[in-house]
Amino acid sequence: MKELFLDLRLADVFDILVVACLIYWVLLVLKGTRAVRVLIGLLILVALYALSLVVGLYTVQRILEEVSIYLVLTLIVLFQEEIRRGLARVARPLMGAGSRRDNLSIYQDIGRACFRLADQGRGALIVVERDASLEGQCEHATALEAIVSEELLVALFQPTSPIHDGAVVLRERRIWAAGVFLPLANRADLSRALGTRHRAALGQTEDNDSMVFVVSEERRQVSLSFHSELYEVASPDELRLKIHELLSMEQEVQTQSAVAAEAAPPADEGGEQP
């Protein structure tokens, strides 16, 4: 072990830091997206390949080696949107873009707009982009780039509005796009009473960390979808408290995960004891 540190060069330290930054960047890009599941699958394949080398599973080893040749190209094709959005996220700080931290003031405007629409019997879908980029979903929607306000959100979902169909997406405290179509959830445990808007809200929050507000025009009910769960609320104050509760719980889970990772004991390298 001492010889290892004695032979360590400055270039080796820089090399390790670069690799660590690259791994962190990849995890940051994948955070809150469907690609996380694929990453877990890849890690399982890598572990299986390592096991085949140790145990001597030559057939499995040969199959994985052949598959790996085409795996990189397949991943690029499947996740070209995530890769493009990830590169855009890396470049965004250099371009002076604003922060995406949650701003509770916009949630107040959204809450008041949702309950006004519910009183009017208008349906609505409002998506708040957070860490995971929704740029790919908004490419063919109507770009707005307007300041968030209760009045504008209510106006967008009036039947006379040409862009009232679909969802409105908010990014960095601005109304970014309208007429956005969301993926529908196909879970077997969903009630048949749920309409298309609620299924779209659940489908949207299955694979990313966005927050979706739903207004049912039939029941005049306001709901909130977050991390593939649906919560009904009865008033703007209850909605505000629920948002604060969910964001606090998410922050607590992230903090606990970070503390657990730091407290984890180092792996035994199997070296000889002095």
C-alpha angles and dihedrals in degrees: 000000000000091000089053093058093042091056092047111118129201088247089056091053090049090048092054092048092051092050091047091051091049092051090048091049092051091050090047092052093047094045111119096005136107089251089078090075091051090050090054089051091051091051089052090052091049090050090049091051091050090049091051090054093050098042096036101244094163097174093051090045092052093047093050091047091053093045093049090064091067097029096084094052091046092053092049091053095045096045103032090123093052091047093050092046091047092054089048090052091052091051095044096081089051089055092054098250120168127256123272096215115139112272111200093199093070090051088059091055090046092049094050091046092049094053092045089053090047090053089051092048093243123144121228144175119198121180123195113203114218127165099332111072119238094191094117092056092050098049094098097033128096110277115222113162092192131153112261113254136157092236095052093048091051091048093051093061098047114117089240091060112099090216100045092112116090128012134312115230123209122202129180094348093310135101098249107177142357133202092041116162117219129206116257121237114241100190117147093220095063119113117247087228090071112102130218094271093055092046089050091051092051092045091051094053096045096082105026142033098252122131119230128198118203129195117193112211093197099050096024087227128148118216136178125215120200129161091353094307127114123217125187117212130193103203142015090256092053090048091051092050092047092052091050091048095050094046091047091050091049091050091048092052091050091049092049091049091051092049092048091050091051093046094049111116116247117261116263106251093196094236124153117270116238 
